[in-house]
Amino acid sequence: MEDVESHDTEVETLDDQFEKGKVSRYGDMSFVKDKVCSFMGVHKPKCENSKISALNSRDVKLASLEAMAGKNDKGAKIALEKELNERKFYDEAFEYLGRKHGFLHKGNKEGETNFSCFRELIGHWEKSCGKMTDYGLKFFAFFYNFCKVSSDLAELKADIVELC
């Protein structure tokens, strides 16, 4: 983009940039009335774009499946049900582990973690329960925090086997 530092990017549109003649137009032009600041690195309140919504990266698969299931795609409905069941499993499993071992996965415990413990727990989970899904990755924080405060893996490993 040209001269963005000398213009008000909260007022200037992409169409204004195109009119300067140094930017080429290709494809979909439905966004040319959007403000330049919508495409800049720093987000400003006046730059809200009603077409854009934030979505946690762990929820992309769920949102996609919900959209496809809403169009009566039978395969998507089955995949959506599977995704929801997996999420329920992760939520309940780590809620149980958190209660049993004295803390929940949320938050960050003080101190440094024991990374060999952390790697061992991840490996044990994946061997016992399968590879973590994108949604399940958020629960690695539980293992990270557990390894900060404990190195007694035997009971936690037994609980993981029991859950899976």
Phi and psi in degrees as GROMACS dihedral restraints (atoms count N, CA, C in turn):
[ dihedral_restraints ]
;  ai    aj    ak    al  type     phi  dphi    fc
    3     4     5     6     1  -107.7    20    10
    4     5     6     7     1   136.0    20    10
    6     7     8     9     1    57.9    20    10
    7     8     9    10     1    29.5    20    10
    9    10    11    12     1   -67.1    20    10
   10    11    12    13     1   -27.5    20    10
   12    13    14    15     1   -75.0    20    10
   13    14    15    16     1   -18.3    20    10
   15    16    17    18     1  -105.2    20    10
   16    17    18    19     1     5.8    20    10
   18    19    20    21     1  -126.6    20    10
   19    20    21    22     1   159.1    20    10
   21    22    23    24     1   -80.9    20    10
   22    23    24    25     1   103.4    20    10
   24    25    26    27     1   -70.6    20    10
   25    26    27    28     1   -10.7    20    10
   27    28    29    30     1   -83.8    20    10
   28    29    30    31     1   -10.0    20    10
   30    31    32    33     1  -113.4    20    10
   31    32    33    34     1   -43.8    20    10
   33    34    35    36     1   -65.4    20    10
   34    35    36    37     1   138.0    20    10
   36    37    38    39     1  -103.6    20    10
   37    38    39    40     1   169.3    20    10
   39    40    41    42     1   -63.5    20    10
   40    41    42    43     1   -34.3    20    10
   42    43    44    45     1   -59.8    20    10
   43    44    45    46     1   -39.4    20    10
   45    46    47    48     1   -60.4    20    10
   46    47    48    49     1   -40.1    20    10
   48    49    50    51     1   -64.9    20    10
   49    50    51    52     1   -41.7    20    10
   51    52    53    54     1   -62.2    20    10
   52    53    54    55     1   -39.0    20    10
   54    55    56    57     1   -64.8    20    10
   55    56    57    58     1   -24.5    20    10
   57    58    59    60     1   -68.1    20    10
   58    59    60    61     1   -15.5    20    10
   60    61    62    63     1    86.5    20    10
   61    62    63    64     1    -1.8    20    10
   63    64    65    66     1  -100.2    20    10
   64    65    66    67     1    -1.8    20    10
   66    67    68    69     1  -117.6    20    10
   67    68    69    70     1   132.7    20    10
   69    70    71    72     1   -87.5    20    10
   70    71    72    73     1   151.3    20    10
   72    73    74    75     1  -107.8    20    10
   73    74    75    76     1   130.6    20    10
   75    76    77    78     1  -145.2    20    10
   76    77    78    79     1   146.0    20    10
   78    79    80    81     1    70.0    20    10
   79    80    81    82     1  -142.6    20    10
   81    82    83    84     1   -67.7    20    10
   82    83    84    85     1   124.2    20    10
   84    85    86    87     1  -109.5    20    10
   85    86    87    88     1    15.9    20    10
   87    88    89    90     1   -68.0    20    10
   88    89    90    91     1   -11.6    20    10
   90    91    92    93     1  -106.2    20    10
   91    92    93    94     1     7.1    20    10
   93    94    95    96     1   -65.6    20    10
   94    95    96    97     1   -18.7    20    10
   96    97    98    99     1   -88.1    20    10
   97    98    99   100     1    -2.5    20    10
   99   100   101   102     1   -69.7    20    10
  100   101   102   103     1   148.4    20    10
  102   103   104   105     1   -72.0    20    10
  103   104   105   106     1   146.5    20    10
  105   106   107   108     1   -58.1    20    10
  106   107   108   109     1   -36.3    20    10
  108   109   110   111     1   -62.9    20    10
  109   110   111   112     1   -20.0    20    10
  111   112   113   114     1   -65.8    20    10
  112   113   114   115     1   -19.2    20    10
  114   115   116   117     1  -110.9    20    10
  115   116   117   118     1     7.4    20    10
  117   118   119   120     1   -96.3    20    10
  118   119   120   121     1   163.3    20    10
  120   121   122   123     1   -67.1    20    10
  121   122   123   124     1   -35.1    20    10
  123   124   125   126     1   -95.1    20    10
  124   125   126   127     1   122.9    20    10
  126   127   128   129     1   -85.0    20    10
  127   128   129   130     1   130.5    20    10
  129   130   131   132     1  -116.2    20    10
  130   131   132   133     1   144.1    20    10
  132   133   134   135     1   -55.3    20    10
  133   134   135   136     1   -36.9    20    10
  135   136   137   138     1   -72.4    20    10
  136   137   138   139     1    -6.3    20    10
  138   139   140   141     1   -95.8    20    10
  139   140   141   142     1    11.2    20    10
  141   142   143   144     1   -55.6    20    10
  142   143   144   145     1   134.6    20    10
  144   145   146   147     1  -120.7    20    10
  145   146   147   148     1   117.4    20    10
  147   148   149   150     1   -64.4    20    10
  148   149   150   151     1   -17.0    20    10
  150   151   152   153     1   -82.3    20    10
  151   152   153   154     1   -13.2    20    10
  153   154   155   156     1  -106.3    20    10
  154   155   156   157     1   136.1    20    10
  156   157   158   159     1  -135.3    20    10
  157   158   159   160     1   149.4    20    10
  159   160   161   162     1   -84.4    20    10
  160   161   162   163     1   143.5    20    10
  162   163   164   165     1  -143.7    20    10
  163   164   165   166     1   126.7    20    10
  165   166   167   168     1   -60.3    20    10
  166   167   168   169     1   135.6    20    10
  168   169   170   171     1   -58.9    20    10
  169   170   171   172     1   -27.1    20    10
  171   172   173   174     1   -73.4    20    10
  172   173   174   175     1   -12.2    20    10
  174   175   176   177     1  -106.2    20    10
  175   176   177   178     1     4.5    20    10
  177   178   179   180     1   -61.7    20    10
  178   179   180   181     1   -47.3    20    10
  180   181   182   183     1   -60.0    20    10
  181   182   183   184     1   -44.7    20    10
  183   184   185   186     1   -61.1    20    10
  184   185   186   187     1   -47.2    20    10
  186   187   188   189     1   -62.3    20    10
  187   188   189   190     1   -40.8    20    10
  189   190   191   192     1   -64.2    20    10
  190   191   192   193     1   -45.9    20    10
  192   193   194   195     1   -64.3    20    10
  193   194   195   196     1   -39.1    20    10
  195   196   197   198     1   -62.4    20    10
  196   197   198   199     1   -40.9    20    10
  198   199   200   201     1   -65.0    20    10
  199   200   201   202     1   -44.3    20    10
  201   202   203   204     1   -68.4    20    10
  202   203   204   205     1   -38.9    20    10
  204   205   206   207     1   -65.5    20    10
  205   206   207   208     1   -32.9    20    10
  207   208   209   210     1   -65.0    20    10
  208   209   210   211     1   -18.1    20    10
  210   211   212   213     1   -98.0    20    10
  211   212   213   214     1    19.1    20    10
  213   214   215   216     1    61.5    20    10
  214   215   216   217     1    34.8    20    10
  216   217   218   219     1   -82.5    20    10
  217   218   219   220     1   110.3    20    10
  219   220   221   222     1   -61.2    20    10
  220   221   222   223     1   -40.8    20    10
  222   223   224   225     1   -62.3    20    10
  223   224   225   226     1   -39.3    20    10
  225   226   227   228     1   -68.0    20    10
  226   227   228   229     1   -36.6    20    10
  228   229   230   231     1   -64.1    20    10
  229   230   231   232     1   -40.1    20    10
  231   232   233   234     1   -66.9    20    10
  232   233   234   235     1   -45.0    20    10
  234   235   236   237     1   -64.4    20    10
  235   236   237   238     1   -37.0    20    10
  237   238   239   240     1   -63.9    20    10
  238   239   240   241     1   -44.7    20    10
  240   241   242   243     1   -61.3    20    10
  241   242   243   244     1   -41.4    20    10
  243   244   245   246     1   -62.6    20    10
  244   245   246   247     1   -45.1    20    10
  246   247   248   249     1   -60.8    20    10
  247   248   249   250     1   -44.4    20    10
  249   250   251   252     1   -64.4    20    10
  250   251   252   253     1   -38.7    20    10
  252   253   254   255     1   -66.4    20    10
  253   254   255   256     1   -40.0    20    10
  255   256   257   258     1   -63.4    20    10
  256   257   258   259     1   -43.9    20    10
  258   259   260   261     1   -61.8    20    10
  259   260   261   262     1   -41.5    20    10
  261   262   263   264     1   -62.0    20    10
  262   263   264   265     1   -41.9    20    10
  264   265   266   267     1   -59.5    20    10
  265   266   267   268     1   -50.1    20    10
  267   268   269   270     1   -59.6    20    10
  268   269   270   271     1   -47.9    20    10
  270   271   272   273     1   -58.0    20    10
  271   272   273   274     1   -48.5    20    10
  273   274   275   276     1   -70.5    20    10
  274   275   276   277     1   -39.7    20    10
  276   277   278   279     1   -62.5    20    10
  277   278   279   280     1   -47.2    20    10
  279   280   281   282     1   -78.2    20    10
  280   281   282   283     1   -24.8    20    10
  282   283   284   285     1   -64.2    20    10
  283   284   285   286     1   -45.0    20    10
  285   286   287   288     1   -62.7    20    10
  286   287   288   289     1   -49.2    20    10
  288   289   290   291     1   -61.3    20    10
  289   290   291   292     1   -39.5    20    10
  291   292   293   294     1   -64.3    20    10
  292   293   294   295     1   -43.0    20    10
  294   295   296   297     1   -66.8    20    10
  295   296   297   298     1   -44.6    20    10
  297   298   299   300     1   -67.3    20    10
  298   299   300   301     1   -35.9    20    10
  300   301   302   303     1  -101.6    20    10
  301   302   303   304     1    12.8    20    10
  303   304   305   306     1    91.8    20    10
  304   305   306   307     1    -0.6    20    10
  306   307   308   309     1  -159.8    20    10
  307   308   309   310     1   159.7    20    10
  309   310   311   312     1   -96.3    20    10
  310   311   312   313     1   166.3    20    10
  312   313   314   315     1   -70.1    20    10
  313   314   315   316     1   -20.2    20    10
  315   316   317   318     1   -75.9    20    10
  316   317   318   319     1   150.8    20    10
  318   319   320   321     1    86.3    20    10
  319   320   321   322     1   177.6    20    10
  321   322   323   324     1  -131.9    20    10
  322   323   324   325     1   119.9    20    10
  324   325   326   327     1   -73.6    20    10
  325   326   327   328     1   149.8    20    10
  327   328   329   330     1   -70.6    20    10
  328   329   330   331     1   150.6    20    10
  330   331   332   333     1   100.9    20    10
  331   332   333   334     1   176.4    20    10
  333   334   335   336     1   -93.9    20    10
  334   335   336   337     1   148.6    20    10
  336   337   338   339     1   -90.8    20    10
  337   338   339   340     1   161.0    20    10
  339   340   341   342     1   -94.1    20    10
  340   341   342   343     1   104.1    20    10
  342   343   344   345     1   -71.0    20    10
  343   344   345   346     1   -26.4    20    10
  345   346   347   348     1   -68.9    20    10
  346   347   348   349     1   -37.7    20    10
  348   349   350   351     1   -62.4    20    10
  349   350   351   352     1   -46.4    20    10
  351   352   353   354     1   -59.3    20    10
  352   353   354   355     1   -49.4    20    10
  354   355   356   357     1   -61.5    20    10
  355   356   357   358     1   -39.8    20    10
  357   358   359   360     1   -64.0    20    10
  358   359   360   361     1   -42.1    20    10
  360   361   362   363     1   -66.6    20    10
  361   362   363   364     1   -41.3    20    10
  363   364   365   366     1   -61.9    20    10
  364   365   366   367     1   -46.8    20    10
  366   367   368   369     1   -60.8    20    10
  367   368   369   370     1   -41.8    20    10
  369   370   371   372     1   -65.4    20    10
  370   371   372   373     1   -43.3    20    10
  372   373   374   375     1   -58.8    20    10
  373   374   375   376     1   -49.0    20    10
  375   376   377   378     1   -68.5    20    10
  376   377   378   379     1   -31.7    20    10
  378   379   380   381     1   -70.4    20    10
  379   380   381   382     1   -39.8    20    10
  381   382   383   384     1   -82.8    20    10
  382   383   384   385     1   -39.6    20    10
  384   385   386   387     1  -115.7    20    10
  385   386   387   388     1   -11.4    20    10
  387   388   389   390     1    99.3    20    10
  388   389   390   391     1   169.7    20    10
  390   391   392   393     1   -62.5    20    10
  391   392   393   394     1   138.9    20    10
  393   394   395   396     1   -64.1    20    10
  394   395   396   397     1   140.2    20    10
  396   397   398   399     1   -80.0    20    10
  397   398   399   400     1   171.5    20    10
  399   400   401   402     1   -56.4    20    10
  400   401   402   403     1   -42.5    20    10
  402   403   404   405     1   -64.0    20    10
  403   404   405   406     1   -42.8    20    10
  405   406   407   408     1   -66.4    20    10
  406   407   408   409     1   -24.0    20    10
  408   409   410   411     1   -58.4    20    10
  409   410   411   412     1   -28.4    20    10
  411   412   413   414     1   -63.2    20    10
  412   413   414   415     1   -21.7    20    10
  414   415   416   417     1   -83.1    20    10
  415   416   417   418     1    -4.5    20    10
  417   418   419   420     1   -60.5    20    10
  418   419   420   421     1   -22.9    20    10
  420   421   422   423     1   -59.4    20    10
  421   422   423   424     1   -32.9    20    10
  423   424   425   426     1   -61.3    20    10
  424   425   426   427     1   -49.2    20    10
  426   427   428   429     1   -62.9    20    10
  427   428   429   430     1   -41.9    20    10
  429   430   431   432     1   -58.5    20    10
  430   431   432   433     1   -48.3    20    10
  432   433   434   435     1   -69.7    20    10
  433   434   435   436     1   -37.8    20    10
  435   436   437   438     1   -58.2    20    10
  436   437   438   439     1   -43.5    20    10
  438   439   440   441     1   -72.6    20    10
  439   440   441   442     1   -11.3    20    10
  441   442   443   444     1   -78.1    20    10
  442   443   444   445     1   -33.3    20    10
  444   445   446   447     1  -110.5    20    10
  445   446   447   448     1    -9.4    20    10
  447   448   449   450     1  -150.2    20    10
  448   449   450   451     1   150.5    20    10
  450   451   452   453     1  -125.3    20    10
  451   452   453   454     1     9.9    20    10
  453   454   455   456     1   -87.6    20    10
  454   455   456   457     1    92.0    20    10
  456   457   458   459     1   -86.2    20    10
  457   458   459   460     1   -18.2    20    10
  459   460   461   462     1   -56.9    20    10
  460   461   462   463     1   -49.8    20    10
  462   463   464   465     1   -67.3    20    10
  463   464   465   466     1   -42.4    20    10
  465   466   467   468     1   -64.2    20    10
  466   467   468   469     1   -42.6    20    10
  468   469   470   471     1   -61.1    20    10
  469   470   471   472     1   -40.8    20    10
  471   472   473   474     1   -64.4    20    10
  472   473   474   475     1   -39.7    20    10
  474   475   476   477     1   -64.5    20    10
  475   476   477   478     1   -38.9    20    10
  477   478   479   480     1   -63.2    20    10
  478   479   480   481     1   -45.5    20    10
  480   481   482   483     1   -59.8    20    10
  481   482   483   484     1   -42.8    20    10
  483   484   485   486     1   -63.0    20    10
  484   485   486   487     1   -40.3    20    10
  486   487   488   489     1   -68.0    20    10
  487   488   489   490     1   -35.1    20    10
